[in-house]
Amino acid sequence: MSRIGNKPILLPDLVKIQIEDSGQVNVQGPKGNLTWHLPEGVSASTHESKITLVRASDNRKVKALHGLSRSLIANMLTGVSTGFQVKLEIHGVGFRAAVNGGMITLLLGYSHPIEYKIPEGISITVAENTKLTIEGIDKQLVGQVAANLRAYYPPEPYKGKGVRYAGEIIERKQGKSVK
């Protein structure tokens, strides 16, 4: 029994959802529109301001998709109503970032600047040259962009240099000691 899949989803204000017979889910809100297709074996329905998901069988795969579908639809509703954001920090002498049009340029101590094309639907702002805020309505895309930027120079454990999530704690290692 999927405990998550059985929970009803409350529809936020100013958000409209349309569930078609084919399984297509369209969500419209003040921040934008998102579309997703329900997996086979899971169906959704709306009653007043609640959305409920029902699975066709108790097959293990369908049970897993039941909870996943509920979570994804809840994330879509949150995304179009309030949006998602991830904050990154850049630590290191001379390390900095700048946004130029649809590109973000990262200077991370390499011999060349790293240029990353910002995907459509994502906005990145840079404060103090070292604090990045990634915002968007698609939770998966926001998290993936943050992970891609962090992967260019993950925080290293000796000096703590690199790109890290805001509030991330890096376990520091002690270097070699001279005897």
N, C-alpha and C positions, 0 to 999 in steps of 0.2 A: 504494500500500500504506500503510495507516494504521499507523504504528508504535505510537501510543498505544493504538489500539483492539485491537491484538493482544496487548498485555500482560495477563496474568492479574491479577485483583484478589484479594488475600488477605483472607479474612474475619476481622475482629477477634474477640477473645474476647467473650462475652456478647451477640453480635449475631446475629440470625436474619434470613435473607432468604428470601422466597418469590417465585418467578417463575412466573406463570401462563401458560397457553397463549395467552391473548389479548394478552400483552405487558405485563401489569400487574406492576410490581415493588413489593413491600411489604417494608420494612425495619423491624425492631424492635430497640431497644437500650435501655440503661439510661436514656438521656436522653429517649426518646420514640419516636414512629413517623413514618415518612415513606412516601409513596406517589408513584409516578411511572409513566408509561406509555411503553414503548419505541416509538421511531418505526418506521414501516413499512420493512421491509427489513433490520432488525437484530433478532437473537434472542440470548438469553442462556441459559446453563446453568451449573449448579453441579456441581463434582466435589470431594468431600471438603471442604476449606476454601478452595477457589479458585473464582472466578467468571470465566467466559470469555464473550466476545461474538463473534458471527460475523455477517458481513454476507451478504446474499443475492446481491448482484451487485457488479461493479466500477464501477458508475455513479458519477460524481463526487459527486452529492448523497448517495448512500448511504455513500460513503467518508467524507465529512465527518461524517455522523450517527453513524458507527461510533465514531470517536474521541470525539465529543461525549458519546455514550451512556456510554462507559466512564468518562469523567471525571465525569459526573453521578452515576453509581452509586457511584464511589469517594468522592465528596463526601457522598453520603447515608450511607455506612457510617461515615465520619469524624464526621459530624454527630451521629448517634445514639449513637456511642461516647464521643467527647470533646467535641463541640460546637465552635462557632466564636465568635470574639470580635474586635471592632474597637474601638480606642481613639481617642477624639477629644479635642482640647484646645481650650479657648476662650481667646483672647488679646484683651485690650482692657480699658481702665479701665471698671469697672462692668458688664462682661459676665459673666453667670453663668447657671447652669441649676439647675433643681430638678424632682424627680419627685414628682407628686401623684397617687397612685392609678394610673390607666391613662393619664395625660397627663404630658408633659414640658413645662415652661414655660421658655422661653429669653428672657433679657433681653439683647438684642444692640444696644442703642443706638437702637432705633427708638422711636417715640412710644407704642408699645403692646407688651405682651408677646406672644411667639409661642407658641401652644399646639399641640403635635403629639400626636396620639393614637397611643399605642404599639400596634403590631399584635400580634395574638395569636401566641404562640410566641416573642416577643422580650422580653428583660428588659434594662432600662437602669438602671445605677447611676451616681450622681454622687458624686465625691470632691472635696473642697476647692472646691466650687461651680464648678469650671472643668474638671474631668477627667471625661469620660463613658466608660463601658464598655458596649458593646452586645453582648449574648450571645444565642445561639440555636442551633438545630440545622440550620436551612436556610441554607446559605452565601449564596445569592442574596438572601434576605430580609434577612439581617444586613447585607450590603453595600449594599442599596438603602436601608435605614433610615439607615445612616451617611451615604450620599450625599445623602439628603433633608435631614438635619439640617445637613450642611455647606453645602448650597445656599442656606440662609437668609442666610448671611453668609460667602461664601468669603473666604479670606485675601487681603488687598489688598497690593500690592507696596511701598507707600510707608512705612506705619507697621507693617505686619505684623499688623494687627488682623483678627479673624475666627475662624471655626471651621475647624480643620485636623486632619488625621490625626496621631496621635502619631508623632513622628519625621520628619514632612514638613518639608522644607527649602524656605523661601520665598525666592526670589531678590529681594533688596531693590533698589529703584531709587533713584537719587539725585534729590532734589527740585530745584526751581529754585534757582539760586544768585543772590544779590544782588550786583550789580557796583558 
